[in-house]
């Protein structure tokens, strides 16, 4: 059983009183767009962000994430007929060629290989349909409720769609995977396996041209238009954006990133090591224990302003000795209005040994010696 031990703690006073962040209209060509802070997922800018739209090869973000979570990058993949000769952008896989999953992932994300996507789907899922089921299951886990995947590469299908909001959530999760982040931040990559020499160049100009650019993926089909998922980091703050059906996708992405970095910054709301809650301990040499966040809780705020975030602390109903420093004994949630922004583990700040016979004996001796 878990219980609230401190109710809702309002931290608005720490930053001042601001209320909602100012709205700002950006002149962008995108039909749908969004910008979020990468760690918390807080929306900093949005335009038609919940409209369901096709997303072309930005689909491959989920393809790569599912592959990394369910496969081994050292696996050798045999290219079958379903991947060979795939239409659209390609890394020109040969029938029955053997190539590593790692090389396929670089070909997928840097050169946007549609054939690489199918080869990965067949290897990981056993087929395109089964792999799409894995993609949709992962989307639901990430809260991308208005998304449906049919293909691993984003070639058009009327039932294959997402929203800018959902795609930003998927990208944020993917960017937390170290292998994924390394792949999409790579400018050039030479494949180490396969029957022919292949060098992949990243098509994402944000990575090349924007200060602090870190990824993520381009996309285009006639039905979807130009699509881009993009990310950058400056002064410790990471941003992730999406533009769908956007004729000027790189220019608009830079404009949206500029808006985010010019108007927002991150602040430490609760520092690691600082007491966030105190709980009772049964049967220990001490009866009270301080809990602290496992790491700093950092949130985005508008520059020159603040945010009305609240925290909610939840811990085990009963804590019994022995307790060891670093034990996870609950969590702290940060709420943005009624919405959960993030959750962090709370850990014990010290050891509390079990109160054995020696402990009570020492207490008796101490009492009589006083």
C-alpha positions as a Markdown table, in Angstrom:
| # | Residue | x | y | z |
|---|---|---|---|---|
| 1 | Unk | 0.0 | 0.0 | 0.0 |
| 2 | Unk | 1.1 | 3.5 | -0.8 |
| 3 | Unk | 0.0 | 6.7 | 1.0 |
| 4 | Unk | 0.4 | 10.4 | 0.5 |
| 5 | Unk | 2.6 | 11.6 | 3.3 |
| 6 | Unk | 2.7 | 15.4 | 2.6 |
| 7 | Unk | -0.2 | 16.0 | 0.4 |
| 8 | Unk | 0.3 | 18.6 | -2.4 |
| 9 | Unk | 3.2 | 20.9 | -1.9 |
| 10 | Unk | 3.0 | 24.0 | -4.0 |
| 11 | Unk | 6.3 | 25.3 | -5.3 |
| 12 | Unk | 5.0 | 28.3 | -7.2 |
| 13 | Unk | 6.4 | 30.5 | -4.4 |
| 14 | Unk | 9.9 | 29.3 | -5.1 |
| 15 | Unk | 9.8 | 30.8 | -8.6 |
| 16 | Unk | 7.3 | 33.6 | -8.0 |
| 17 | Unk | 3.7 | 33.9 | -9.2 |
| 18 | Unk | 3.2 | 33.7 | -12.9 |
| 19 | Unk | 0.3 | 31.6 | -14.0 |
| 20 | Unk | 0.2 | 30.2 | -17.5 |
| 21 | Unk | 3.1 | 30.8 | -19.9 |
| 22 | Unk | 2.4 | 33.5 | -22.4 |
| 23 | Unk | 1.1 | 32.3 | -25.7 |
| 24 | Unk | 3.0 | 33.3 | -28.9 |
| 25 | Unk | 2.0 | 32.9 | -32.5 |
| 26 | Unk | 4.8 | 31.7 | -34.7 |
| 27 | Unk | 4.6 | 32.2 | -38.5 |
| 28 | Unk | 5.3 | 28.6 | -39.6 |
| 29 | Unk | 4.2 | 26.7 | -42.7 |
| 30 | Unk | 3.4 | 23.5 | -40.8 |
| 31 | Unk | -0.1 | 22.1 | -40.7 |
| 32 | Unk | 0.7 | 20.7 | -37.3 |
| 33 | Unk | 3.6 | 21.5 | -35.0 |
| 34 | Unk | 4.8 | 21.2 | -31.4 |
| 35 | Unk | 7.7 | 21.9 | -29.1 |
| 36 | Unk | 8.3 | 20.1 | -25.8 |
| 37 | Unk | 11.0 | 20.1 | -23.1 |
| 38 | Unk | 12.7 | 16.8 | -23.6 |
| 39 | Unk | 12.9 | 15.5 | -20.0 |
| 40 | Unk | 9.5 | 16.4 | -18.7 |
| 41 | Unk | 7.5 | 16.5 | -22.0 |
| 42 | Unk | 6.0 | 19.9 | -21.1 |
| 43 | Unk | 4.5 | 21.5 | -24.1 |
| 44 | Unk | 6.1 | 24.9 | -24.8 |
| 45 | Unk | 4.5 | 25.6 | -28.2 |
| 46 | Unk | 1.7 | 23.9 | -30.2 |
| 47 | Unk | -0.3 | 24.4 | -33.4 |
| 48 | Unk | -2.9 | 21.8 | -34.3 |
| 49 | Unk | -0.8 | 19.3 | -32.3 |
| 50 | Unk | -3.6 | 16.7 | -31.9 |
| 51 | Unk | -4.7 | 16.5 | -35.5 |
| 52 | Unk | -4.2 | 13.0 | -36.9 |
| 53 | Unk | -1.9 | 13.1 | -39.9 |
| 54 | Unk | 0.4 | 10.8 | -41.9 |
| 55 | Unk | 4.0 | 11.1 | -40.9 |
| 56 | Unk | 6.1 | 9.5 | -43.6 |
| 57 | Unk | 9.6 | 8.3 | -42.6 |
| 58 | Unk | 9.4 | 9.9 | -39.1 |
| 59 | Unk | 7.7 | 6.5 | -38.5 |
| 60 | Unk | 11.2 | 5.1 | -38.3 |
| 61 | Unk | 11.8 | 6.6 | -34.9 |
| 62 | Unk | 9.4 | 4.0 | -33.5 |
| 63 | Unk | 10.9 | 1.3 | -35.7 |
| 64 | Unk | 14.3 | 1.9 | -34.3 |
| 65 | Unk | 13.1 | 2.2 | -30.7 |
| 66 | Unk | 11.2 | -1.1 | -30.9 |
| 67 | Unk | 14.2 | -2.8 | -32.6 |
| 68 | Unk | 16.7 | -1.6 | -29.9 |
| 69 | Unk | 14.4 | -2.7 | -27.1 |
| 70 | Unk | 13.7 | -6.1 | -28.5 |
| 71 | Unk | 16.8 | -7.0 | -30.5 |
| 72 | Unk | 20.6 | -7.3 | -30.3 |
| 73 | Unk | 22.5 | -4.9 | -32.5 |
| 74 | Unk | 25.1 | -7.6 | -33.1 |
| 75 | Unk | 22.5 | -9.8 | -34.7 |
| 76 | Unk | 23.1 | -10.7 | -38.4 |
| 77 | Unk | 19.9 | -10.1 | -40.4 |
| 78 | Unk | 19.2 | -12.0 | -43.7 |
| 79 | Unk | 17.4 | -9.8 | -46.2 |
| 80 | Unk | 14.3 | -11.5 | -47.6 |
| 81 | Unk | 12.1 | -10.8 | -50.6 |
| 82 | Unk | 9.8 | -8.5 | -48.7 |
| 83 | Unk | 12.7 | -6.0 | -48.1 |
| 84 | Unk | 14.5 | -6.5 | -51.4 |
| 85 | Unk | 13.7 | -3.8 | -53.9 |
| 86 | Unk | 11.4 | -1.8 | -51.6 |
| 87 | Unk | 10.2 | 1.4 | -53.2 |
| 88 | Unk | 11.3 | 4.9 | -52.1 |
| 89 | Unk | 14.4 | 5.8 | -50.3 |
| 90 | Unk | 16.7 | 2.8 | -50.0 |
| 91 | Unk | 20.1 | 1.5 | -48.9 |
| 92 | Unk | 20.0 | -1.0 | -51.7 |
| 93 | Unk | 20.0 | -4.2 | -49.8 |
| 94 | Unk | 20.6 | -7.4 | -51.9 |
| 95 | Unk | 18.4 | -10.5 | -51.7 |
| 96 | Unk | 19.7 | -12.9 | -49.1 |
| 97 | Unk | 22.4 | -10.4 | -48.0 |
| 98 | Unk | 23.5 | -10.7 | -44.4 |
| 99 | Unk | 24.0 | -7.4 | -42.6 |
| 100 | Unk | 24.1 | -6.5 | -38.9 |
| 101 | Unk | 21.1 | -5.0 | -37.1 |
| 102 | Unk | 23.4 | -2.2 | -36.0 |
| 103 | Unk | 24.2 | -1.3 | -39.7 |
| 104 | Unk | 20.6 | -1.5 | -40.6 |
| 105 | Unk | 19.6 | 0.9 | -37.9 |
| 106 | Unk | 22.1 | 3.4 | -39.1 |
| 107 | Unk | 20.8 | 3.0 | -42.7 |
| 108 | Unk | 17.3 | 3.4 | -41.4 |
| 109 | Unk | 17.8 | 6.6 | -39.5 |
| 110 | Unk | 20.6 | 8.4 | -41.5 |
| 111 | Unk | 19.7 | 7.4 | -45.1 |
| 112 | Unk | 16.0 | 6.6 | -44.3 |
| 113 | Unk | 16.2 | 3.1 | -45.9 |
| 114 | Unk | 12.7 | 1.8 | -46.5 |
| 115 | Unk | 14.2 | -1.6 | -47.3 |
| 116 | Unk | 16.2 | -1.5 | -44.0 |
| 117 | Unk | 12.9 | -0.8 | -42.1 |
| 118 | Unk | 11.3 | -4.0 | -43.6 |
| 119 | Unk | 14.3 | -6.1 | -42.9 |
| 120 | Unk | 14.3 | -5.0 | -39.3 |
| 121 | Unk | 10.6 | -5.6 | -39.0 |
| 122 | Unk | 10.9 | -9.1 | -40.3 |
| 123 | Unk | 13.9 | -9.9 | -38.1 |
| 124 | Unk | 12.4 | -8.5 | -34.9 |
| 125 | Unk | 8.7 | -9.2 | -35.3 |
| 126 | Unk | 8.7 | -12.1 | -37.8 |
| 127 | Unk | 6.7 | -10.0 | -40.3 |
| 128 | Unk | 5.5 | -6.5 | -41.0 |
| 129 | Unk | 2.0 | -7.0 | -39.4 |
| 130 | Unk | 3.4 | -8.5 | -36.2 |
| 131 | Unk | 6.0 | -5.8 | -36.0 |
| 132 | Unk | 3.3 | -3.1 | -36.4 |
| 133 | Unk | 1.5 | -4.7 | -33.5 |
| 134 | Unk | 4.7 | -4.2 | -31.4 |
| 135 | Unk | 4.9 | -0.6 | -32.5 |
| 136 | Unk | 1.3 | 0.1 | -31.6 |
| 137 | Unk | 1.8 | -1.6 | -28.2 |
| 138 | Unk | 4.8 | 0.7 | -27.5 |
| 139 | Unk | 2.8 | 3.7 | -28.6 |
| 140 | Unk | 0.2 | 3.0 | -26.0 |
| 141 | Unk | 2.8 | 2.5 | -23.3 |
| 142 | Unk | 4.2 | 6.0 | -24.2 |
| 143 | Unk | 0.8 | 7.7 | -24.1 |
| 144 | Unk | 0.6 | 8.1 | -27.9 |
| 145 | Unk | -3.1 | 7.3 | -28.0 |
| 146 | Unk | -3.9 | 8.9 | -31.3 |
| 147 | Unk | -1.3 | 7.0 | -33.3 |
| 148 | Unk | -1.6 | 3.8 | -35.4 |
| 149 | Unk | 1.2 | 2.1 | -37.2 |
| 150 | Unk | 0.7 | -0.1 | -40.2 |
| 151 | Unk | 4.2 | -0.1 | -41.8 |
| 152 | Unk | 7.7 | 0.2 | -40.3 |
| 153 | Unk | 8.8 | 2.7 | -42.9 |
| 154 | Unk | 5.9 | 5.2 | -43.3 |
| 155 | Unk | 5.0 | 4.5 | -46.9 |
| 156 | Unk | 1.4 | 5.7 | -47.2 |
| 157 | Unk | -1.5 | 3.9 | -45.8 |
| 158 | Unk | -4.8 | 5.5 | -44.8 |
| 159 | Unk | -4.7 | 3.7 | -41.4 |
| 160 | Unk | -1.1 | 4.8 | -40.7 |
| 161 | Unk | -1.1 | 8.1 | -38.8 |
| 162 | Unk | 0.0 | 10.0 | -35.7 |
| 163 | Unk | -0.2 | 13.5 | -34.2 |
| 164 | Unk | 2.6 | 16.0 | -33.6 |
| 165 | Unk | 2.0 | 15.6 | -29.9 |
| 166 | Unk | 2.2 | 11.8 | -30.0 |
| 167 | Unk | 5.3 | 11.8 | -32.2 |
| 168 | Unk | 7.0 | 14.2 | -29.8 |
| 169 | Unk | 6.3 | 11.8 | -27.0 |
| 170 | Unk | 7.7 | 8.9 | -29.0 |
| 171 | Unk | 10.8 | 10.9 | -29.9 |
| 172 | Unk | 11.4 | 12.0 | -26.3 |
| 173 | Unk | 11.3 | 8.3 | -25.2 |
| 174 | Unk | 13.6 | 7.3 | -28.0 |
| 175 | Unk | 16.1 | 10.0 | -27.2 |
| 176 | Unk | 16.4 | 8.6 | -23.7 |
| 177 | Unk | 17.8 | 5.4 | -25.2 |
| 178 | Unk | 21.6 | 5.8 | -25.4 |
| 179 | Unk | 22.0 | 3.7 | -28.6 |
| 180 | Unk | 19.2 | 5.5 | -30.4 |
| 181 | Unk | 20.6 | 8.9 | -29.4 |
| 182 | Unk | 24.1 | 7.9 | -30.6 |
| 183 | Unk | 22.7 | 6.8 | -34.0 |
| 184 | Unk | 20.6 | 9.9 | -34.7 |
| 185 | Unk | 23.4 | 12.3 | -33.7 |
| 186 | Unk | 25.8 | 10.7 | -36.1 |
| 187 | Unk | 26.6 | 12.7 | -39.3 |
| 188 | Unk | 28.3 | 10.0 | -41.3 |
| 189 | Unk | 28.5 | 6.2 | -40.8 |
| 190 | Unk | 30.3 | 3.5 | -42.7 |
| 191 | Unk | 28.6 | 0.1 | -42.5 |
| 192 | Unk | 30.9 | -2.7 | -41.2 |
| 193 | Unk | 28.9 | -5.6 | -42.6 |
| 194 | Unk | 27.0 | -6.5 | -45.8 |
| 195 | Unk | 28.0 | -7.5 | -49.2 |
| 196 | Unk | 28.8 | -4.0 | -50.5 |
| 197 | Unk | 30.5 | -0.9 | -49.1 |
| 198 | Unk | 27.9 | 1.6 | -47.7 |
| 199 | Unk | 28.4 | 5.0 | -46.2 |
| 200 | Unk | 25.3 | 6.8 | -44.8 |
| 201 | Unk | 25.0 | 10.6 | -44.5 |
| 202 | Unk | 22.4 | 12.0 | -42.1 |
| 203 | Unk | 19.7 | 13.9 | -44.0 |
| 204 | Unk | 18.7 | 16.0 | -41.0 |
| 205 | Unk | 20.1 | 19.5 | -41.5 |
| 206 | Unk | 19.3 | 20.5 | -37.9 |
| 207 | Unk | 22.1 | 18.2 | -36.8 |
| 208 | Unk | 24.5 | 19.8 | -39.2 |
| 209 | Unk | 23.4 | 23.5 | -39.0 |
| 210 | Unk | 21.6 | 24.3 | -35.7 |
| 211 | Unk | 23.7 | 25.1 | -32.6 |
| 212 | Unk | 23.4 | 22.1 | -30.2 |
| 213 | Unk | 21.4 | 20.0 | -32.7 |
| 214 | Unk | 21.1 | 16.4 | -31.6 |
| 215 | Unk | 18.7 | 14.6 | -34.1 |
| 216 | Unk | 16.1 | 13.2 | -35.0 |
| 217 | Unk | 14.4 | 12.2 | -38.4 |
| 218 | Unk | 13.2 | 13.6 | -41.7 |
| 219 | Unk | 10.3 | 12.3 | -43.7 |
| 220 | Unk | 8.4 | 12.9 | -46.9 |
| 221 | Unk | 5.7 | 11.3 | -49.0 |
| 222 | Unk | 3.2 | 13.0 | -51.3 |
| 223 | Unk | 0.4 | 12.4 | -48.9 |
| 224 | Unk | 2.2 | 13.4 | -45.8 |
| 225 | Unk | 4.2 | 16.3 | -47.2 |
| 226 | Unk | 7.5 | 17.3 | -45.6 |
| 227 | Unk | 7.8 | 16.1 | -42.0 |
| 228 | Unk | 10.5 | 16.6 | -39.4 |
| 229 | Unk | 11.2 | 15.6 | -35.9 |
| 230 | Unk | 14.1 | 17.6 | -34.5 |
| 231 | Unk | 16.0 | 18.1 | -31.3 |
| 232 | Unk | 18.6 | 20.3 | -29.8 |
| 233 | Unk | 20.3 | 21.1 | -26.5 |
| 234 | Unk | 21.6 | 24.4 | -25.2 |
| 235 | Unk | 22.7 | 25.3 | -21.7 |
| 236 | Unk | 21.5 | 22.1 | -20.3 |
| 237 | Unk | 18.0 | 22.3 | -21.7 |
| 238 | Unk | 16.9 | 19.8 | -24.3 |
| 239 | Unk | 14.0 | 20.5 | -26.7 |
| 240 | Unk | 12.2 | 18.2 | -29.1 |
| 241 | Unk | 9.9 | 19.5 | -31.9 |
| 242 | Unk | 7.7 | 18.1 | -34.6 |
| 243 | Unk | 6.4 | 19.7 | -37.8 |
| 244 | Unk | 4.0 | 17.7 | -40.1 |
| 245 | Unk | 3.0 | 18.7 | -43.6 |
| 246 | Unk | 5.5 | 21.5 | -43.5 |
| 247 | Unk | 6.9 | 22.9 | -46.8 |
| 248 | Unk | 9.6 | 24.9 | -45.0 |
| 249 | Unk | 10.4 | 22.2 | -42.4 |
| 250 | Unk | 14.0 | 23.1 | -41.6 |
| 251 | Unk | 13.5 | 26.8 | -41.5 |
| 252 | Unk | 10.4 | 26.4 | -39.4 |
| 253 | Unk | 12.2 | 23.9 | -37.1 |
| 254 | Unk | 14.9 | 26.5 | -36.5 |
| 255 | Unk | 12.3 | 29.2 | -35.8 |
| 256 | Unk | 10.5 | 27.0 | -33.3 |
| 257 | Unk | 13.7 | 26.0 | -31.5 |
| 258 | Unk | 14.8 | 29.7 | -31.4 |
| 259 | Unk | 11.5 | 30.4 | -29.7 |
| 260 | Unk | 12.0 | 27.7 | -27.1 |
| 261 | Unk | 15.6 | 28.7 | -26.2 |
| 262 | Unk | 14.9 | 32.4 | -26.2 |
| 263 | Unk | 11.8 | 32.1 | -23.9 |
| 264 | Unk | 12.4 | 29.2 | -21.6 |
| 265 | Unk | 15.0 | 27.8 | -19.3 |
| 266 | Unk | 15.2 | 25.0 | -16.8 |
| 267 | Unk | 15.5 | 25.4 | -13.0 |
| 268 | Unk | 16.1 | 22.9 | -10.2 |
| 269 | Unk | 12.8 | 22.5 | -8.4 |
| 270 | Unk | 14.1 | 20.0 | -5.8 |
| 271 | Unk | 17.7 | 19.1 | -5.4 |
| 272 | Unk | 19.0 | 15.6 | -5.0 |
| 273 | Unk | 20.1 | 15.1 | -1.3 |
| 274 | Unk | 17.6 | 17.7 | 0.0 |
| 275 | Unk | 14.8 | 16.3 | 2.2 |
| 276 | Unk | 11.5 | 16.0 | 0.4 |
| 277 | Unk | 9.7 | 13.9 | 3.0 |
| 278 | Unk | 10.1 | 12.4 | 6.5 |
| 279 | Unk | 8.6 | 9.0 | 7.3 |
| 280 | Unk | 8.3 | 6.8 | 10.4 |
| 281 | Unk | 10.4 | 3.6 | 10.7 |
| 282 | Unk | 9.2 | 0.6 | 12.7 |
| 283 | Unk | 11.7 | -1.4 | 14.7 |
| 284 | Unk | 14.8 | 0.7 | 13.9 |
| 285 | Unk | 17.5 | 2.4 | 15.9 |
| 286 | Unk | 15.9 | 5.7 | 14.7 |
| 287 | Unk | 12.1 | 6.3 | 14.3 |
| 288 | Unk | 12.3 | 8.9 | 11.6 |
| 289 | Unk | 13.9 | 8.7 | 8.2 |
| 290 | Unk | 14.5 | 11.5 | 5.6 |
| 291 | Unk | 13.8 | 10.7 | 2.0 |
| 292 | Unk | 15.4 | 12.6 | -0.8 |
| 293 | Unk | 15.1 | 12.6 | -4.7 |
| 294 | Unk | 17.4 | 10.2 | -6.4 |
| 295 | Unk | 18.5 | 13.0 | -8.7 |
| 296 | Unk | 17.7 | 16.7 | -9.2 |
| 297 | Unk | 14.1 | 17.5 | -10.3 |
| 298 | Unk | 14.5 | 20.0 | -13.1 |
| 299 | Unk | 11.6 | 21.7 | -14.7 |
| 300 | Unk | 11.2 | 24.3 | -17.5 |
| 301 | Unk | 10.0 | 27.8 | -16.7 |
| 302 | Unk | 9.5 | 30.9 | -18.8 |
| 303 | Unk | 12.4 | 33.3 | -18.6 |
| 304 | Unk | 11.7 | 36.2 | -16.3 |
| 305 | Unk | 8.7 | 34.3 | -14.9 |
| 306 | Unk | 7.9 | 31.1 | -13.1 |
| 307 | Unk | 5.5 | 28.2 | -13.1 |
| 308 | Unk | 2.7 | 27.0 | -10.8 |
| 309 | Unk | 4.0 | 23.4 | -10.4 |
| 310 | Unk | 3.1 | 21.3 | -7.4 |
| 311 | Unk | 4.6 | 18.2 | -5.9 |
| 312 | Unk | 3.0 | 15.2 | -4.4 |
| 313 | Unk | 5.0 | 12.7 | -2.3 |
| 314 | Unk | 4.0 | 9.1 | -2.0 |
| 315 | Unk | 5.7 | 6.5 | 0.1 |
| 316 | Unk | 5.2 | 3.0 | 1.5 |
| 317 | Unk | 2.5 | 2.7 | 4.1 |
| 318 | Unk | 4.8 | 0.9 | 6.5 |
| 319 | Unk | 8.6 | 1.2 | 6.5 |
| 320 | Unk | 10.5 | -1.3 | 8.7 |
| 321 | Unk | 14.1 | -1.5 | 9.7 |
| 322 | Unk | 16.7 | -2.3 | 8.5 |
| 323 | Unk | 16.9 | 0.5 | 5.9 |
| 324 | Unk | 19.9 | 1.3 | 3.8 |
| 325 | Unk | 20.9 | 4.6 | 2.2 |
| 326 | Unk | 19.8 | 4.6 | -1.4 |
| 327 | Unk | 16.8 | 2.2 | -0.9 |
| 328 | Unk | 13.9 | 3.4 | -3.0 |
| 329 | Unk | 11.0 | 3.9 | -0.6 |
| 330 | Unk | 8.5 | 6.0 | -2.6 |
| 331 | Unk | 8.4 | 8.7 | -5.3 |
| 332 | Unk | 7.7 | 12.3 | -5.8 |
| 333 | Unk | 5.4 | 13.6 | -8.6 |
| 334 | Unk | 5.5 | 17.0 | -10.2 |
| 335 | Unk | 2.1 | 18.2 | -11.4 |
| 336 | Unk | 1.5 | 20.9 | -13.9 |
| 337 | Unk | -2.1 | 21.8 | -13.1 |
| 338 | Unk | -3.8 | 18.5 | -12.9 |
| 339 | Unk | -1.4 | 16.8 | -15.3 |
| 340 | Unk | 1.4 | 14.6 | -14.2 |
| 341 | Unk | 4.6 | 16.1 | -15.5 |
| 342 | Unk | 7.2 | 13.7 | -14.1 |
| 343 | Unk | 7.9 | 11.2 | -11.4 |
| 344 | Unk | 11.2 | 10.6 | -9.6 |
| 345 | Unk | 12.2 | 8.0 | -7.0 |
| 346 | Unk | 12.6 | 8.9 | -3.4 |
| 347 | Unk | 15.5 | 7.2 | -1.6 |
| 348 | Unk | 16.6 | 6.8 | 2.0 |
| 349 | Unk | 19.1 | 9.4 | 3.0 |
| 350 | Unk | 20.8 | 7.2 | 5.6 |
| 351 | Unk | 21.1 | 3.7 | 7.0 |
| 352 | Unk | 18.8 | 2.8 | 9.9 |
| 353 | Unk | 19.8 | -0.6 | 11.4 |
| 354 | Unk | 17.3 | -3.0 | 13.0 |
| 355 | Unk | 16.9 | -2.3 | 16.7 |
| 356 | Unk | 18.3 | -5.5 | 18.1 |
| 357 | Unk | 19.2 | -6.6 | 21.6 |
| 358 | Unk | 22.5 | -4.7 | 21.6 |
| 359 | Unk | 20.7 | -1.5 | 20.7 |
| 360 | Unk | 18.3 | -1.8 | 23.6 |
| 361 | Unk | 21.1 | -2.8 | 26.0 |
| 362 | Unk | 23.0 | 0.3 | 25.0 |
| 363 | Unk | 19.9 | 2.5 | 25.7 |
| 364 | Unk | 19.5 | 1.0 | 29.1 |
| 365 | Unk | 23.2 | 1.5 | 30.0 |
| 366 | Unk | 22.9 | 5.1 | 28.7 |
| 367 | Unk | 19.8 | 5.8 | 30.8 |
| 368 | Unk | 21.3 | 4.5 | 34.1 |
| 369 | Unk | 24.6 | 6.4 | 33.4 |
| 370 | Unk | 22.8 | 9.7 | 33.0 |
